Structures are given as structure tokens and as C-alpha cells.
Amino acid sequence: MKTKDWIQYSTAIAMVVSGIVLAFLSFFCNDGNISEGVLWYVAQALTYAGGIFGVSVYFRTKLGDYESRVNEQINDYINKHEQQTLHRD
């Protein structure tokens, strides 16, 4: 895993964990009420983590699709030229 990916995933996980911890602390320290600011922070943490994981998965999928198409076209091109060479001989 690259350093950049490790940093992204670590910060995303840390944000989710910090949001959950903050929500639980707010709930138990405020007699069952979670303040508006804490809810906002949890929402931002989940949005950030979703963005990190979602964008990574999306680009890996698209890159894999592109790579598969390129490999397929290269193989088709090679096979086509090999057949032409065989027919000439």
C-alpha cells in the first residue's frame, strides 16, 4: 500500500472513530441529548470517510476497466498480425 493511500485510509478511519466517540460522550454526558454541533461533526466525519473510500473504489474500478479494454485491444492486434504473418508464409 502506498503512503498516500495509507494516510487517506488512516485519517478516514480516525474521523469515523472520533465521530462515534464524540457522539457517545455527548449522549452520556448530556443526559441522553446529542448537541447540534456534535451531530454536525459526525456528519462531516462520515462524509469525509465516504468520500475517501468511495473515490478510491471508483477510480480503481474505472482504471481496472480501462486496463482490461487496453489489454484486450492489444491482444486482438497481436493476434490479428500473427495470423496475417502465418498466412503470408
All heavy atoms as an XYZ file, in Angstrom:
716
protein
N       0.849     -1.174      0.000
C       0.000      0.000      0.000
C       0.895      1.238      0.000
O       1.852      1.314      0.753
C      -0.910     -0.030      1.233
C      -1.858      1.139      1.298
S      -2.906      1.166      2.759
C      -4.123     -0.021      2.328
N       0.553      2.188     -0.839
C       1.335      3.411     -0.928
C       1.107      4.280      0.309
O       0.092      4.172      0.990
C       0.937      4.191     -2.174
C       1.276      3.489     -3.457
C       0.855      4.319     -4.640
C       1.147      3.578     -5.923
N       0.677      4.303     -7.082
N       2.061      5.147      0.563
C       1.971      6.025      1.737
C       0.739      6.915      1.662
O       0.046      7.112      2.651
C       3.245      6.886      1.839
O       4.374      6.016      1.890
C       3.210      7.752      3.071
N       0.449      7.428      0.463
C      -0.712      8.302      0.298
C      -2.004      7.568      0.634
O      -2.866      8.102      1.345
C      -0.767      8.810     -1.146
C      -1.904      9.752     -1.431
C      -1.941     10.107     -2.891
C      -3.161      9.462     -3.447
N      -3.431      9.684     -4.825
N      -2.138      6.347      0.150
C      -3.330      5.550      0.451
C      -3.434      5.250      1.942
O      -4.518      5.323      2.520
C      -3.313      4.234     -0.327
C      -3.458      4.438     -1.821
O      -4.025      5.463     -2.231
O      -2.998      3.558     -2.570
N      -2.297      4.913      2.549
C      -2.282      4.615      3.974
C      -2.737      5.829      4.778
O      -3.527      5.697      5.723
C      -0.878      4.183      4.397
C      -0.808      3.746      5.821
C      -1.113      2.520      6.306
C      -0.432      4.550      6.947
N      -0.944      2.500      7.677
C      -0.531      3.732      8.089
C      -0.034      5.869      7.093
C      -0.237      4.210      9.358
C       0.252      6.338      8.358
C       0.154      5.512      9.467
N      -2.262      7.013      4.407
C      -2.651      8.240      5.110
C      -4.141      8.512      4.923
O      -4.849      8.846      5.880
C      -1.799      9.435      4.638
C      -0.358      9.262      5.107
C      -2.382     10.755      5.131
C       0.604     10.277      4.510
N      -4.637      8.359      3.701
C      -6.057      8.601      3.437
C      -6.938      7.656      4.249
O      -7.895      8.095      4.899
C      -6.363      8.429      1.953
C      -5.880      9.551      1.095
C      -6.188      9.314     -0.369
O      -6.388      8.187     -0.802
N      -6.222     10.383     -1.128
N      -6.644      6.367      4.193
C      -7.464      5.403      4.918
C      -7.359      5.588      6.426
O      -8.356      5.469      7.141
C      -7.087      3.970      4.534
C      -7.426      3.619      3.103
C      -6.597      2.808      2.362
C      -8.573      4.102      2.492
C      -6.899      2.477      1.041
C      -8.880      3.789      1.192
C      -8.045      2.974      0.470
O      -8.353      2.655     -0.822
N      -6.174      5.898      6.904
C      -5.999      6.114      8.347
C      -6.790      7.313      8.830
O      -7.449      7.254      9.876
C      -4.520      6.314      8.674
O      -3.789      5.169      8.352
N      -6.737      8.406      8.087
C      -7.486      9.599      8.501
C      -8.989      9.360      8.398
O      -9.746      9.842      9.246
C      -7.091     10.836      7.684
O      -7.306     10.593      6.294
C      -5.652     11.226      7.934
N      -9.430      8.618      7.391
C     -10.863      8.327      7.260
C     -11.347      7.485      8.434
O     -12.395      7.769      9.021
C     -11.137      7.619      5.938
N     -10.588      6.480      8.794
C     -10.959      5.629      9.932
C     -10.908      6.433     11.227
O     -11.797      6.318     12.076
C     -10.046      4.396      9.994
C     -10.355      3.477      8.815
C     -10.204      3.655     11.312
C      -9.365      2.354      8.620
N      -9.892      7.278     11.375
C      -9.788      8.107     12.580
C     -10.969      9.070     12.687
O     -11.487      9.299     13.789
C      -8.474      8.884     12.573
N     -11.408      9.617     11.570
C     -12.561     10.528     11.600
C     -13.828      9.800     12.030
O     -14.596     10.316     12.840
C     -12.767     11.165     10.217
C     -11.740     12.204      9.859
S     -11.851     13.684     10.858
C     -13.346     14.400     10.235
N     -14.047      8.613     11.489
C     -15.245      7.858     11.867
C     -15.200      7.489     13.346
O     -16.195      7.662     14.071
C     -15.396      6.596     10.987
C     -16.480      5.678     11.527
C     -15.696      6.976      9.562
N     -14.060      7.009     13.802
C     -13.927      6.628     15.214
C     -14.114      7.841     16.115
O     -14.821      7.773     17.130
C     -12.570      5.940     15.468
C     -12.299      5.779     16.953
C     -12.518      4.592     14.764
N     -13.509      8.975     15.747
C     -13.658     10.176     16.578
C     -15.101     10.662     16.600
O     -15.591     11.118     17.640
C     -12.725     11.291     16.092
O     -13.137     11.785     14.830
N     -15.793     10.539     15.487
C     -17.205     10.922     15.453
C     -18.059     10.050     16.349
O     -18.931     10.530     17.082
N     -17.806      8.755     16.309
C     -18.567      7.826     17.152
C     -18.282      8.077     18.629
O     -19.201      8.134     19.453
C     -18.244      6.368     16.760
C     -18.803      6.062     15.375
C     -18.781      5.388     17.787
C     -18.341      4.746     14.795
N     -17.015      8.251     18.964
C     -16.640      8.502     20.361
C     -17.266      9.807     20.851
O     -17.827      9.868     21.958
C     -15.106      8.525     20.519
C     -14.692      9.068     21.878
C     -14.535      7.134     20.310
N     -17.191     10.846     20.031
C     -17.757     12.137     20.421
C     -19.268     12.040     20.603
O     -19.825     12.616     21.549
C     -17.410     13.201     19.380
C     -17.742     14.631     19.726
C     -16.975     15.073     20.966
C     -17.401     15.539     18.558
N     -19.942     11.299     19.739
C     -21.392     11.130     19.868
C     -21.748     10.391     21.158
O     -22.678     10.791     21.868
C     -21.941     10.397     18.650
N     -21.025      9.324     21.453
C     -21.286      8.583     22.692
C     -21.008      9.452     23.916
O     -21.797      9.459     24.873
C     -20.447      7.303     22.760
C     -21.103      6.139     22.091
C     -20.686      5.726     20.841
C     -22.136      5.450     22.709
C     -21.286      4.649     20.217
C     -22.740      4.368     22.099
C     -22.320      3.969     20.838
N     -19.899     10.167     23.913
C     -19.598     11.040     25.054
C     -20.656     12.116     25.235
O     -21.084     12.391     26.364
C     -18.217     11.682     24.877
C     -17.018     10.750     25.045
C     -15.731     11.481     24.714
C     -16.974     10.191     26.461
N     -21.082     12.711     24.141
C     -22.113     13.744     24.227
C     -23.426     13.162     24.746
O     -24.118     13.788     25.549
C     -22.331     14.383     22.857
O     -23.358     15.342     22.907
N     -23.764     11.968     24.283
C     -25.006     11.337     24.705
C     -25.002     11.036     26.201
O     -25.972     11.332     26.913
C     -25.227     10.046     23.912
C     -26.497      9.325     24.255
C     -27.709      9.750     23.740
C     -26.477      8.223     25.092
C     -28.879      9.082     24.055
C     -27.638      7.553     25.411
C     -28.852      7.979     24.894
N     -23.909     10.456     26.686
C     -23.872     10.064     28.092
C     -23.580     11.217     29.040
O     -23.971     11.173     30.206
C     -22.861      8.931     28.296
C     -23.318      7.643     27.687
C     -22.615      7.074     26.637
C     -24.450      7.003     28.142
C     -23.046      5.888     26.063
C     -24.889      5.821     27.586
C     -24.177      5.255     26.537
N     -22.910     12.245     28.583
C     -22.608     13.387     29.457
C     -23.717     14.428     29.501
O     -23.751     15.263     30.406
C     -21.308     14.059     29.008
S     -19.863     13.025     29.271
N     -24.624     14.410     28.523
C     -25.688     15.413     28.449
C     -27.068     14.812     28.661
O     -28.049     15.238     28.048
C     -25.652     16.128     27.092
C     -24.435     16.987     26.931
O     -23.935     17.534     27.900
N     -23.957     17.113     25.711
N     -27.175     13.819     29.512
C     -28.461     13.203     29.864
C     -29.252     12.729     28.649
O     -30.448     12.971     28.524
C     -29.315     14.172     30.684
C     -28.675     14.531     32.007
O     -28.022     13.635     32.582
O     -28.806     15.686     32.436
N     -28.561     12.071     27.719
C     -29.249     11.488     26.559
C     -29.454     12.428     25.398
O     -30.142     12.068     24.442
N     -28.902     13.612     25.468
C     -29.028     14.568     24.354
C     -27.692     14.675     23.625
O     -26.636     14.746     24.246
C     -29.427     15.957     24.859
C     -30.816     15.959     25.437
O     -31.694     15.265     24.944
N     -31.017     16.731     26.491
N     -27.777     14.703     22.305
C     -26.578     14.936     21.498
C     -26.720     16.325     20.900
O     -27.701     16.616     20.216
C     -26.424     13.870     20.401
C     -26.306     12.484     21.018
C     -25.221     14.164     19.531
C     -26.226     11.354     20.013
N     -25.742     17.157     21.165
C     -25.851     18.549     20.717
C     -25.739     18.645     19.199
O     -25.243     17.751     18.510
C     -24.772     19.403     21.375
O     -23.499     19.025     20.903
N     -26.212     19.754     18.686
C     -26.230     20.009     17.247
C     -24.823     20.015     16.650
O     -24.590     19.506     15.553
C     -26.915     21.353     17.011
C     -27.197     21.673     15.578
C     -27.962     22.976     15.470
O     -28.997     23.138     16.131
O     -27.497     23.833     14.696
N     -23.882     20.590     17.364
C     -22.502     20.639     16.888
C     -21.877     19.264     16.763
O     -21.105     18.994     15.836
N     -22.213     18.379     17.696
C     -21.689     17.017     17.653
C     -22.283     16.270     16.457
O     -21.578     15.564     15.741
C     -21.976     16.264     18.967
C     -21.615     14.799     18.853
C     -21.231     16.922     20.116
N     -23.561     16.447     16.217
C     -24.187     15.807     15.062
C     -23.571     16.314     13.762
O     -23.365     15.546     12.818
C     -25.695     16.043     15.067
C     -26.472     15.303     16.141
C     -27.943     15.697     16.101
C     -26.324     13.804     15.978
N     -23.284     17.600     13.705
C     -22.647     18.168     12.525
C     -21.268     17.545     12.315
O     -20.908     17.184     11.192
C     -22.529     19.688     12.670
C     -21.896     20.333     11.487
C     -22.512     20.740     10.349
C     -20.509     20.647     11.322
N     -21.590     21.270      9.488
C     -20.356     21.228     10.055
C     -19.386     20.477     12.127
C     -19.129     21.642      9.583
C     -18.170     20.891     11.644
C     -18.040     21.478     10.388
N     -20.514     17.406     13.391
C     -19.182     16.815     13.296
C     -19.260     15.356     12.829
O     -18.474     14.931     11.980
C     -18.452     16.891     14.639
C     -17.085     16.275     14.592
C     -16.012     16.976     14.078
C     -16.865     14.973     15.040
C     -14.741     16.415     14.017
C     -15.613     14.399     14.984
C     -14.550     15.123     14.474
O     -13.308     14.564     14.392
N     -20.204     14.597     13.360
C     -20.365     13.198     12.961
C     -20.717     13.123     11.475
O     -20.180     12.293     10.732
C     -21.430     12.492     13.827
C     -21.769     11.115     13.285
C     -20.956     12.392     15.265
N     -21.610     14.000     11.033
C     -21.980     14.020      9.617
C     -20.773     14.348      8.732
O     -20.577     13.726      7.686
C     -23.095     15.036      9.384
N     -19.967     15.307      9.146
C     -18.774     15.661      8.376
C     -17.763     14.517      8.359
O     -17.129     14.253      7.334
C     -18.122     16.922      8.942
C     -18.960     18.167      8.776
C     -19.254     18.479      7.323
O     -18.373     18.416      6.474
N     -20.492     18.796      7.037
N     -17.618     13.833      9.479
C     -16.688     12.709      9.555
C     -17.134     11.579      8.628
O     -16.316     10.992      7.912
C     -16.582     12.197     10.989
N     -18.429     11.283      8.620
C     -18.943     10.236      7.743
C     -18.848     10.640      6.271
O     -18.540      9.807      5.407
C     -20.390      9.903      8.114
C     -20.575      9.229      9.467
C     -22.062      9.084      9.784
C     -19.886      7.885      9.507
N     -19.087     11.897      5.977
C     -18.955     12.380      4.604
C     -17.514     12.280      4.131
O     -17.237     11.848      3.005
C     -19.441     13.841      4.498
O     -20.804     13.900      4.926
C     -19.327     14.366      3.089
N     -16.580     12.672      4.979
C     -15.167     12.588      4.634
C     -14.756     11.139      4.382
O     -14.135     10.822      3.369
C     -14.315     13.190      5.753
C     -12.833     13.031      5.536
C     -12.160     13.825      4.624
C     -12.110     12.069      6.233
C     -10.803     13.668      4.408
C     -10.759     11.906      6.023
C     -10.100     12.709      5.117
O      -8.765     12.544      4.905
N     -15.118     10.248      5.291
C     -14.744      8.834      5.149
C     -15.398      8.233      3.904
O     -14.752      7.495      3.152
C     -15.143      8.052      6.390
N     -16.648      8.545      3.686
C     -17.331      8.054      2.482
C     -16.683      8.566      1.217
O     -16.561      7.839      0.226
N     -16.246      9.809      1.247
C     -15.560     10.371      0.089
C     -14.238      9.677     -0.175
O     -13.905      9.350     -1.313
N     -13.487      9.442      0.861
C     -12.187      8.780      0.699
C     -12.360      7.364      0.167
O     -11.738      6.973     -0.819
C     -11.416      8.749      2.034
C     -11.009     10.153      2.470
C     -10.199      7.836      1.942
C     -10.042     10.843      1.537
N     -13.227      6.590      0.812
C     -13.403      5.207      0.384
C     -14.111      5.120     -0.964
O     -13.745      4.318     -1.817
C     -14.174      4.406      1.433
C     -13.397      4.203      2.699
C     -13.904      4.611      3.914
C     -12.164      3.599      2.669
C     -13.199      4.413      5.080
C     -11.436      3.401      3.834
C     -11.961      3.811      5.041
N     -15.105      5.952     -1.180
C     -15.863      5.918     -2.433
C     -15.037      6.326     -3.635
O     -15.084      5.677     -4.684
N     -14.279      7.393     -3.520
C     -13.458      7.864     -4.631
C     -12.376      6.843     -4.954
O     -12.111      6.558     -6.129
C     -12.850      9.251     -4.313
C     -11.788      9.635     -5.312
C     -13.940     10.305     -4.278
N     -11.768      6.275     -3.947
C     -10.724      5.269     -4.176
C     -11.284      4.060     -4.922
O     -10.686      3.590     -5.887
C     -10.122      4.809     -2.854
O      -9.458      5.862     -2.222
N     -12.414      3.567     -4.479
C     -13.015      2.404     -5.119
C     -13.440      2.739     -6.546
O     -13.224      1.957     -7.473
C     -14.216      1.883     -4.289
C     -15.025      0.858     -5.063
C     -13.742      1.312     -2.980
N     -14.021      3.906     -6.743
C     -14.480      4.312     -8.070
C     -13.319      4.368     -9.053
O     -13.388      3.819    -10.154
C     -15.179      5.670     -7.994
C     -15.611      6.190     -9.336
C     -16.761      5.705     -9.941
C     -14.870      7.158     -9.996
C     -17.163      6.173    -11.168
C     -15.266      7.626    -11.232
C     -16.412      7.143    -11.814
O     -16.795      7.595    -13.040
N     -12.242      5.039     -8.673
C     -11.120      5.174     -9.587
C     -10.413      3.848     -9.829
O      -9.954      3.575    -10.937
C     -10.135      6.235     -9.110
C     -10.586      7.617     -9.441
C     -10.892      8.510     -8.433
C     -10.712      8.030    -10.748
C     -11.319      9.788     -8.725
C     -11.140      9.298    -11.056
C     -11.450     10.184    -10.049
N     -10.310      3.017     -8.814
C      -9.698      1.701     -9.030
C     -10.533      0.868     -9.994
O     -10.008      0.159    -10.842
C      -9.535      0.971     -7.707
C      -8.367      1.478     -6.927
C      -7.968      0.526     -5.817
N      -6.882      1.129     -5.069
C      -6.860      1.254     -3.769
N      -7.860      0.798     -3.046
N      -5.830      1.826     -3.163
N     -11.853      0.940     -9.868
C     -12.737      0.201    -10.762
C     -12.608      0.719    -12.186
O     -12.471     -0.059    -13.134
C     -14.195      0.315    -10.284
O     -14.284     -0.186     -8.961
C     -15.131     -0.462    -11.183
N     -12.655      2.027    -12.347
C     -12.548      2.611    -13.684
C     -11.185      2.326    -14.296
O     -11.078      2.036    -15.489
C     -12.809      4.120    -13.648
C     -14.242      4.471    -13.392
C     -15.107      3.918    -14.508
C     -16.561      4.238    -14.257
N     -17.433      3.649    -15.273
N     -10.137      2.412    -13.510
C      -8.796      2.131    -14.009
C      -8.679      0.666    -14.412
O      -8.088      0.339    -15.444
C      -7.746      2.485    -12.958
C      -6.295      2.358    -13.385
C      -5.996      3.287    -14.551
C      -5.378      2.677    -12.229
N      -9.267     -0.224    -13.629
C      -9.259     -1.646    -13.969
C     -10.013     -1.927    -15.254
O      -9.569     -2.724    -16.094
N     -11.159     -1.267    -15.447
C     -11.921     -1.426    -16.689
C     -11.111     -0.946    -17.889
O     -11.069     -1.597    -18.930
C     -13.237     -0.643    -16.625
C     -14.219     -1.231    -15.635
O     -14.020     -2.396    -15.205
O     -15.190     -0.523    -15.290
N     -10.497      0.204    -17.740
C      -9.688      0.763    -18.820
C      -8.513     -0.160    -19.148
O      -8.233     -0.436    -20.316
C      -9.177      2.150    -18.431
C      -8.278      2.772    -19.464
C      -8.800      3.254    -20.656
C      -6.908      2.860    -19.251
C      -7.973      3.805    -21.609
C      -6.080      3.408    -20.202
C      -6.619      3.894    -21.379
O      -5.795      4.432    -22.317
N      -7.853     -0.664    -18.124
C      -6.721     -1.557    -18.318
C      -7.154     -2.835    -19.036
O      -6.457     -3.325    -19.933
C      -6.082     -1.896    -16.974
C      -4.838     -2.738    -17.071
C      -4.224     -3.020    -15.712
O      -4.731     -2.518    -14.691
O      -3.244     -3.763    -15.686
N      -8.306     -3.367    -18.676
C      -8.820     -4.576    -19.326
C      -9.100     -4.327    -20.800
O      -8.759     -5.148    -21.654
C     -10.105     -5.038    -18.647
O      -9.859     -5.414    -17.325
N      -9.716     -3.177    -21.105
C     -10.007     -2.862    -22.510
C      -8.735     -2.680    -23.320
O      -8.632     -3.141    -24.453
C     -10.879     -1.612    -22.610
C     -12.343     -1.916    -22.309
C     -13.194     -0.712    -22.552
N     -13.129      0.063    -21.310
C     -13.284      1.361    -21.223
N     -13.517      2.077    -22.287
N     -13.201      1.976    -20.059
N      -7.756     -2.013    -22.755
C      -6.489     -1.803    -23.459
C      -5.788     -3.136    -23.700
O      -5.311     -3.399    -24.816
C      -5.581     -0.824    -22.679
C      -4.175     -0.830    -23.246
C      -6.159      0.570    -22.701
N      -5.729     -3.983    -22.681
C      -5.102     -5.301    -22.847
C      -5.820     -6.132    -23.906
O      -5.183     -6.823    -24.699
C      -5.060     -6.057    -21.523
C      -4.021     -5.509    -20.574
O      -3.039     -4.912    -21.004
N      -4.228     -5.717    -19.293
N      -7.135     -6.062    -23.916
C      -7.912     -6.806    -24.904
C      -7.615     -6.314    -26.323
O      -7.422     -7.122    -27.240
C      -9.405     -6.652    -24.597
C     -10.311     -7.441    -25.506
C     -11.761     -7.248    -25.114
O     -12.071     -7.430    -23.920
O     -12.558     -6.915    -25.998
N      -7.546     -5.009    -26.496
C      -7.246     -4.467    -27.820
C      -5.822     -4.795    -28.253
O      -5.577     -5.101    -29.426
C      -7.481     -2.961    -27.849
C      -8.944     -2.607    -27.804
C      -9.188     -1.115    -27.943
O      -8.254     -0.332    -28.045
N     -10.446     -0.733    -27.945
N      -4.894     -4.760    -27.339
C      -3.510     -5.120    -27.667
C      -3.432     -6.583    -28.073
O      -2.795     -6.929    -29.080
C      -2.563     -4.824    -26.479
C      -2.401     -3.316    -26.304
C      -1.211     -5.481    -26.694
C      -1.671     -2.925    -25.040
N      -4.088     -7.453    -27.335
C      -4.088     -8.881    -27.672
C      -4.754     -9.128    -29.023
O      -4.274     -9.949    -29.813
C      -4.772     -9.699    -26.583
C      -3.942     -9.781    -25.322
O      -2.718     -9.660    -25.360
N      -4.604     -9.968    -24.195
N      -5.863     -8.439    -29.293
C      -6.522     -8.577    -30.591
C      -5.596     -8.128    -31.718
O      -5.509     -8.775    -32.761
C      -7.818     -7.767    -30.637
C      -8.922     -8.366    -29.786
O      -8.789     -9.555    -29.383
O      -9.907     -7.650    -29.518
N      -4.921     -7.039    -31.524
C      -3.995     -6.516    -32.531
C      -2.844     -7.500    -32.779
O      -2.497     -7.788    -33.927
C      -3.443     -5.163    -32.059
C      -2.500     -4.514    -33.032
C      -2.985     -3.848    -34.151
C      -1.120     -4.578    -32.834
C      -2.123     -3.249    -35.045
C      -0.250     -3.995    -33.718
C      -0.756     -3.317    -34.826
O       0.107     -2.738    -35.714
N      -2.293     -8.039    -31.716
C      -1.192     -9.004    -31.847
C      -1.671    -10.264    -32.557
O      -1.003    -10.763    -33.478
C      -0.593     -9.336    -30.463
C       0.157     -8.127    -29.910
C       0.335    -10.548    -30.550
C       0.587     -8.279    -28.460
N      -2.835    -10.779    -32.168
C      -3.370    -11.984    -32.799
C      -3.659    -11.754    -34.274
O      -3.396    -12.621    -35.115
C      -4.628    -12.460    -32.080
C      -4.335    -13.018    -30.702
O      -3.229    -13.466    -30.422
N      -5.327    -12.970    -29.831
N      -4.190    -10.605    -34.606
C      -4.504    -10.272    -35.992
C      -3.232    -10.258    -36.829
O      -3.182    -10.820    -37.921
C      -5.197     -8.918    -36.040
C      -5.596     -8.463    -37.415
C      -6.276     -7.116    -37.324
C      -6.566     -6.545    -38.685
N      -7.152     -5.199    -38.592
N      -2.189     -9.639    -36.337
C      -0.934     -9.561    -37.084
C      -0.211    -10.907    -37.123
O       0.466    -11.206    -38.115
C      -0.037     -8.458    -36.522
C      -0.514     -7.099    -36.908
N      -0.469     -6.642    -38.208
C      -1.078     -6.113    -36.185
C      -0.971     -5.428    -38.265
N      -1.366     -5.067    -37.048
N      -0.346    -11.725    -36.125
C       0.238    -13.061    -36.150
C      -0.435    -13.930    -37.205
O       0.214    -14.664    -37.933
C       0.133    -13.733    -34.778
C       1.125    -13.247    -33.765
C       0.957    -13.903    -32.393
O      -0.023    -14.667    -32.196
O       1.804    -13.644    -31.526
N      -1.769    -13.801    -37.316
C      -2.491    -14.553    -38.325
C      -2.116    -14.095    -39.731
O      -1.970    -14.916    -40.635
C      -4.001    -14.423    -38.105
C      -4.500    -15.168    -36.899
C      -5.965    -14.916    -36.642
O      -6.609    -14.155    -37.351
N      -6.503    -15.551    -35.599
N      -1.945    -12.791    -39.909
C      -1.535    -12.276    -41.218
C      -0.153    -12.775    -41.579
O       0.123    -13.119    -42.724
C      -1.574    -10.745    -41.230
C      -2.964    -10.168    -41.241
C      -2.974     -8.655    -41.160
O      -1.929     -8.019    -41.003
N      -4.167     -8.079    -41.276
N       0.743    -12.833    -40.612
C       2.099    -13.317    -40.845
C       2.090    -14.804    -41.195
O       2.824    -15.243    -42.082
C       2.973    -13.081    -39.597
O       2.926    -11.709    -39.233
C       4.408    -13.462    -39.853
N       1.252    -15.588    -40.527
C       1.149    -17.023    -40.804
C       0.599    -17.289    -42.206
O       1.018    -18.222    -42.886
C       0.296    -17.721    -39.755
C       0.905    -17.842    -38.356
C      -0.131    -18.441    -37.406
C       2.146    -18.684    -38.373
N      -0.355    -16.468    -42.650
C      -0.955    -16.643    -43.960
C       0.014    -16.255    -45.070
O      -0.073    -16.757    -46.188
C      -2.248    -15.853    -44.103
C      -3.361    -16.402    -43.270
N      -3.871    -17.677    -43.439
C      -4.089    -15.850    -42.256
C      -4.841    -17.883    -42.581
N      -4.998    -16.792    -41.840
N       0.924    -15.383    -44.810
C       1.927    -14.991    -45.803
C       2.936    -16.102    -46.035
O       3.479    -16.262    -47.114
C       2.664    -13.730    -45.351
C       1.813    -12.503    -45.443
C       2.638    -11.303    -45.058
N       1.763    -10.149    -44.870
C       2.106     -9.045    -44.277
N       3.318     -8.907    -43.775
N       1.271     -8.041    -44.163
N       3.242    -16.846    -44.994
C       4.263    -17.905    -45.096
C       3.713    -19.090    -45.755
O       3.277    -19.701    -46.384
C       4.787    -18.307    -43.725
C       5.535    -17.170    -43.061
O       6.023    -16.282    -43.774
O       5.627    -17.189    -41.814
